[in-house]
Amino acid sequence: MSKRTLAILAAIGATGIYGLNHTIAKGVMPSYVGAFGFVMLRVIGATILFWAISIFGPKETIAKKDYLRMLVCAILGMGVNMLVFFKGLSLSTPINSAVLVTTTPIIVLIMSAFLIQEKITKRKVLGIFIGLIGALGLILFGAEIRQDAPNIPLGNSLILMNSVFYGTYLILAKILISKYHPFTFMKWLFSLGILICLPFGYQEFMEIKWSLLPFDMIWRITFVIIGTTFCTYLFNIFALTQLKASTLSAFVYVQPLIGILFAIAVGKDSLTLIKVLAAVMVLVGVYLSSKKVRP
């Protein structure tokens, strides 16, 4: 199996976990853990895990000229990105969240063209357009799981901001990952992430009543730390070694698909012809966006 194929599988795995995360993480907030406190759990847990696995990677030192770029990546990818997304999710709904993250590829395409002069082909644009139509179809015709959503407009705005920050992070990370091993890269980024998120999440983190958390909340928190944070960031950073940032971002269209399938599996939704057609469009869009252009 080629590295590119493995990279595509890693991207699919990451976006699949993200698709489940919209509903799983929402169930924890804000009754048991505040949004910013949850972010602290994510960055602390992921930092411990990445430092643990870094012993299996090469011993590398970050060059001084890359300090600033590393800091910016940490701010965008492990700081404001997580803070605004989880706060937005706590205020809005999982379905709205799944819709809005599909704006990431559009943002990455635009930013890639300006920041790293990445070539944008007509087929890639077509793939993103088809995927967007499919993703919107899944959302518009899918049953929405009822969740507490105290301020949907503000929540949606924050989730949209997350797409901007995460898209920019992918582009900047693409440059650094060509120089450093993923383990080295991620352990330092998440270490910086703790310092960045601490002023925002310290109070909510300290307010968590661990002894009162039911098992249902414990496994949800564990899923977010190990799955949504550690695994997805590792999968995505590996995928970036073989795929363009704009190609990787196109996999976000699979998130609504996974969300619908998950809802069906737990008896919260049903399968219809419209959803099948929309799902096919999502997959076609990802294929067109990820297919390597032959010279």
NORKA-V444136 format. One record per residue. N is the residue number from 0. RES is the residue in one letter. PHI is phi in whole degrees, 0 to 359 (NA if undefined). BURIAL is # if it has 24 or more other C-alpha atoms within 12 Angstrom, else .. D_LAST is the distance of its C-alpha to the last C-alpha in Angstrom with 2 decimals. Layout:
N | RES | PHI | BURIAL | D_LAST
N | RES | PHI | BURIAL | D_LAST
This chain:
0 | M | NA | . | 21.55
1 | S | 288 | . | 18.40
2 | K | 296 | . | 18.76
3 | R | 294 | . | 16.33
4 | T | 295 | . | 18.62
5 | L | 298 | . | 21.61
6 | A | 296 | # | 20.37
7 | I | 295 | # | 20.10
8 | L | 296 | # | 23.55
9 | A | 296 | # | 24.90
10 | A | 296 | # | 23.82
11 | I | 295 | # | 25.51
12 | G | 298 | # | 28.54
13 | A | 296 | # | 28.91
14 | T | 290 | # | 28.76
15 | G | 295 | # | 31.11
16 | I | 296 | # | 33.61
17 | Y | 300 | # | 33.36
18 | G | 299 | # | 34.10
19 | L | 288 | # | 37.30
20 | N | 298 | # | 38.18
21 | H | 305 | # | 38.99
22 | T | 272 | # | 41.99
23 | I | 295 | # | 42.94
24 | A | 291 | # | 43.11
25 | K | 301 | # | 44.83
26 | G | 294 | # | 47.70
27 | V | 272 | # | 48.62
28 | M | 259 | # | 48.84
29 | P | 262 | # | 51.18
30 | S | 298 | . | 54.08
31 | Y | 251 | # | 53.43
32 | V | 220 | # | 50.99
33 | G | 291 | # | 50.20
34 | A | 303 | # | 46.61
35 | F | 288 | # | 46.57
36 | G | 295 | # | 48.47
37 | F | 295 | # | 45.83
38 | V | 297 | # | 43.14
39 | M | 299 | # | 45.27
40 | L | 301 | # | 45.38
41 | R | 298 | # | 41.58
42 | V | 289 | # | 40.93
43 | I | 293 | # | 43.85
44 | G | 299 | # | 42.96
45 | A | 294 | # | 39.27
46 | T | 299 | # | 40.26
47 | I | 300 | # | 42.60
48 | L | 293 | # | 40.03
49 | F | 290 | # | 37.27
50 | W | 292 | # | 39.78
51 | A | 294 | . | 40.94
52 | I | 278 | . | 37.56
53 | S | 294 | . | 36.64
54 | I | 293 | . | 38.93
55 | F | 269 | . | 36.32
56 | G | 256 | . | 33.68
57 | P | 287 | . | 33.63
58 | K | 273 | . | 36.19
59 | E | 234 | . | 34.44
60 | T | 244 | . | 35.88
61 | I | 286 | . | 34.35
62 | A | 294 | . | 34.03
63 | K | 302 | . | 36.39
64 | K | 292 | . | 33.74
65 | D | 260 | . | 32.10
66 | Y | 303 | . | 35.42
67 | L | 295 | . | 35.10
68 | R | 294 | # | 31.59
69 | M | 298 | # | 32.83
70 | L | 296 | # | 35.85
71 | V | 295 | # | 33.92
72 | C | 299 | # | 31.70
73 | A | 294 | # | 34.96
74 | I | 296 | # | 36.60
75 | L | 284 | # | 33.81
76 | G | 268 | # | 32.80
77 | M | 243 | # | 36.09
78 | G | 244 | # | 38.58
79 | V | 299 | # | 38.57
80 | N | 303 | # | 35.83
81 | M | 291 | # | 38.06
82 | L | 298 | # | 41.26
83 | V | 288 | # | 40.38
84 | F | 292 | # | 38.72
85 | F | 290 | # | 41.69
86 | K | 293 | # | 44.20
87 | G | 296 | # | 42.49
88 | L | 296 | # | 42.39
89 | S | 292 | # | 46.08
90 | L | 265 | # | 46.93
91 | S | 249 | # | 44.75
92 | T | 236 | # | 43.72
93 | P | 302 | # | 41.03
94 | I | 292 | # | 39.78
95 | N | 301 | # | 39.52
96 | S | 299 | # | 37.72
97 | A | 296 | # | 35.13
98 | V | 292 | # | 34.54
99 | L | 291 | # | 34.25
100 | V | 291 | # | 31.75
101 | T | 288 | # | 29.21
102 | T | 279 | # | 29.04
103 | T | 304 | # | 27.21
104 | P | 300 | # | 23.60
105 | I | 296 | # | 24.57
106 | I | 295 | # | 26.08
107 | V | 296 | # | 23.16
108 | L | 301 | # | 20.72
109 | I | 295 | # | 23.21
110 | M | 293 | # | 24.05
111 | S | 297 | # | 20.49
112 | A | 296 | . | 19.87
113 | F | 276 | . | 23.16
114 | L | 275 | . | 23.43
115 | I | 235 | . | 20.09
116 | Q | 51 | . | 18.09
117 | E | 288 | . | 15.57
118 | K | 287 | . | 13.20
119 | I | 250 | # | 14.54
120 | T | 274 | . | 12.72
121 | K | 296 | . | 15.11
122 | R | 294 | . | 14.44
123 | K | 295 | # | 15.42
124 | V | 298 | # | 18.44
125 | L | 298 | # | 19.34
126 | G | 298 | # | 19.24
127 | I | 294 | # | 21.47
128 | F | 296 | # | 23.78
129 | I | 296 | # | 24.24
130 | G | 298 | # | 24.83
131 | L | 296 | # | 27.31
132 | I | 298 | # | 29.22
133 | G | 296 | # | 29.43
134 | A | 297 | # | 30.62
135 | L | 294 | # | 33.23
136 | G | 296 | # | 34.33
137 | L | 298 | # | 35.01
138 | I | 285 | # | 37.04
139 | L | 295 | . | 38.95
140 | F | 253 | # | 40.06
141 | G | 261 | # | 40.55
142 | A | 287 | # | 43.95
143 | E | 266 | # | 44.32
144 | I | 285 | # | 46.03
145 | R | 288 | . | 48.95
146 | Q | 220 | # | 48.86
147 | D | 294 | . | 50.81
148 | A | 219 | # | 49.12
149 | P | 291 | . | 51.56
150 | N | 210 | . | 49.38
151 | I | 298 | . | 46.35
152 | P | 302 | . | 45.47
153 | L | 293 | . | 45.49
154 | G | 301 | # | 43.72
155 | N | 297 | # | 40.91
156 | S | 296 | # | 40.58
157 | L | 292 | # | 40.30
158 | I | 295 | # | 37.68
159 | L | 296 | # | 35.61
160 | M | 299 | # | 36.05
161 | N | 303 | # | 34.76
162 | S | 298 | # | 31.42
163 | V | 295 | # | 31.18
164 | F | 295 | # | 32.15
165 | Y | 292 | # | 29.98
166 | G | 298 | # | 26.86
167 | T | 293 | # | 27.48
168 | Y | 301 | # | 28.22
169 | L | 301 | # | 24.84
170 | I | 292 | # | 23.10
171 | L | 292 | # | 25.56
172 | A | 293 | # | 25.55
173 | K | 302 | # | 21.78
174 | I | 291 | # | 22.54
175 | L | 284 | # | 25.48
176 | I | 292 | # | 24.21
177 | S | 285 | . | 21.87
178 | K | 252 | . | 25.19
179 | Y | 233 | # | 27.66
180 | H | 294 | # | 28.19
181 | P | 306 | # | 28.41
182 | F | 297 | # | 32.11
183 | T | 298 | # | 32.95
184 | F | 301 | # | 31.11
185 | M | 286 | # | 32.75
186 | K | 295 | # | 36.24
187 | W | 282 | # | 36.58
188 | L | 296 | # | 35.16
189 | F | 287 | # | 37.59
190 | S | 297 | # | 40.41
191 | L | 295 | # | 39.94
192 | G | 300 | # | 39.72
193 | I | 299 | # | 43.28
194 | L | 294 | # | 44.62
195 | I | 290 | # | 42.85
196 | C | 275 | # | 44.06
197 | L | 305 | # | 47.51
198 | P | 298 | . | 49.28
199 | F | 272 | # | 48.17
200 | G | 254 | # | 48.58
201 | Y | 302 | # | 51.45
202 | Q | 297 | . | 54.24
203 | E | 294 | # | 52.67
204 | F | 296 | # | 51.66
205 | M | 288 | . | 55.27
206 | E | 277 | . | 56.58
207 | I | 296 | # | 54.93
208 | K | 264 | . | 57.80
209 | W | 299 | . | 56.41
210 | S | 291 | . | 59.57
211 | L | 259 | . | 59.39
212 | L | 285 | . | 55.79
213 | P | 288 | . | 55.79
214 | F | 301 | . | 53.54
215 | D | 301 | . | 51.35
216 | M | 282 | # | 50.51
217 | I | 298 | # | 50.07
218 | W | 290 | . | 47.35
219 | R | 294 | # | 45.58
220 | I | 297 | # | 45.66
221 | T | 298 | # | 44.48
222 | F | 300 | # | 41.54
223 | V | 293 | # | 40.51
224 | I | 289 | # | 40.84
225 | I | 282 | # | 39.21
226 | G | 278 | # | 36.81
227 | T | 292 | # | 35.96
228 | T | 254 | # | 35.98
229 | F | 298 | # | 35.48
230 | C | 293 | # | 33.13
231 | T | 294 | # | 31.00
232 | Y | 293 | # | 30.48
233 | L | 292 | # | 29.70
234 | F | 299 | # | 27.27
235 | N | 293 | # | 25.50
236 | I | 290 | # | 25.34
237 | F | 291 | # | 23.84
238 | A | 300 | # | 21.25
239 | L | 294 | # | 20.34
240 | T | 288 | # | 19.46
241 | Q | 239 | # | 16.42
242 | L | 240 | # | 15.85
243 | K | 289 | # | 15.75
244 | A | 300 | # | 19.26
245 | S | 292 | # | 18.58
246 | T | 292 | # | 17.17
247 | L | 299 | # | 20.25
248 | S | 295 | # | 22.58
249 | A | 294 | # | 21.65
250 | F | 290 | # | 23.44
251 | V | 298 | # | 26.64
252 | Y | 293 | # | 26.90
253 | V | 284 | # | 27.95
254 | Q | 302 | # | 31.03
255 | P | 298 | # | 33.07
256 | L | 299 | # | 32.25
257 | I | 297 | # | 33.59
258 | G | 299 | # | 36.50
259 | I | 294 | # | 37.56
260 | L | 298 | # | 37.34
261 | F | 294 | # | 39.37
262 | A | 298 | # | 41.92
263 | I | 295 | . | 42.28
264 | A | 297 | . | 42.76
265 | V | 261 | . | 45.60
266 | G | 76 | . | 47.15
267 | K | 258 | . | 46.38
268 | D | 203 | . | 44.30
269 | S | 228 | . | 43.78
270 | L | 271 | . | 40.88
271 | T | 230 | . | 40.65
272 | L | 298 | . | 38.48
273 | I | 300 | . | 37.29
274 | K | 292 | # | 36.15
275 | V | 297 | . | 34.32
276 | L | 297 | . | 32.42
277 | A | 296 | # | 31.68
278 | A | 297 | # | 30.47
279 | V | 299 | # | 28.06
280 | M | 297 | # | 26.63
281 | V | 299 | # | 26.24
282 | L | 294 | # | 24.30
283 | V | 296 | # | 22.04
284 | G | 299 | # | 21.42
285 | V | 296 | # | 20.52
286 | Y | 298 | # | 18.16
287 | L | 295 | # | 16.23
288 | S | 284 | # | 16.27
289 | S | 260 | # | 15.23
290 | K | 296 | # | 12.58
291 | K | 288 | . | 9.36
292 | V | 279 | . | 6.44
293 | R | 279 | . | 3.80
294 | P | 290 | . | 0.00
